């Protein structure tokens, strides 16, 4: 087993998982947002993609089906948007970054790719960018708990049961709070009922920019306003 994630330091003090009230809001909105994320029609975007390659990584227990509306919207605006093609995200595995590298080589052989990662997908995006910065244009995370206590969220217990390893001892060597050398943008929301806002926002030096959204955790990849904002971040 590789080195544990170095996140249990003084920065974690005072950061707790979102309240039960916020989590209840996520549960109430789950069916609608899940349907919108998978089957909602493409959102009209304020930017032109001009063929920019984009790879979208799903969150824990999600698949490419869950990021379909976001990718559909980007494709309609002229981006070359792709899913990760690895099925359901059941947690980090020892060979996952190599699989991401093969995917990137397939979809963007001659142009750096923007990687958008929702929740756990954002953690994977950051780690891949640290290992292959020449292949990555920028990383955009959405509600991804890269900063502070890795248990400051309402998903870590389920994650450990499904993935089979503690959240602070993954099967890859990493320090989640360490920023990739490429431009890294952290999207977070005070209404997130799954991940603590401070964990998704991060601190200076852990990302280049933090942008607040007004949405639930699920809505990052389903809400039209959120999708429009993400599209602007891709083009800078």
Secondary structure, 3 states (H helix, E strand, C coil): CCCCCCCCCHHHCCCCCCCHHHHHHHHHHHHHHHHHHHHCCCCCCCCCCCCCEEEEECCCCCCHHHHHHHHHHHHHCCCEEEECCCCCCCCCCCCHHHHHHHHHHHHCCCCCEEEEEECHHHHHHHHHHHHCHHHEEEEEEECCCCCCCCCCECCHHHHHHHHCCCCCCCCCCCCCCCCCCCEEEEEEECCCCCECHHHHHCCECCECEEEEECCCCHHHHCCHHHHHHHHHHHHC
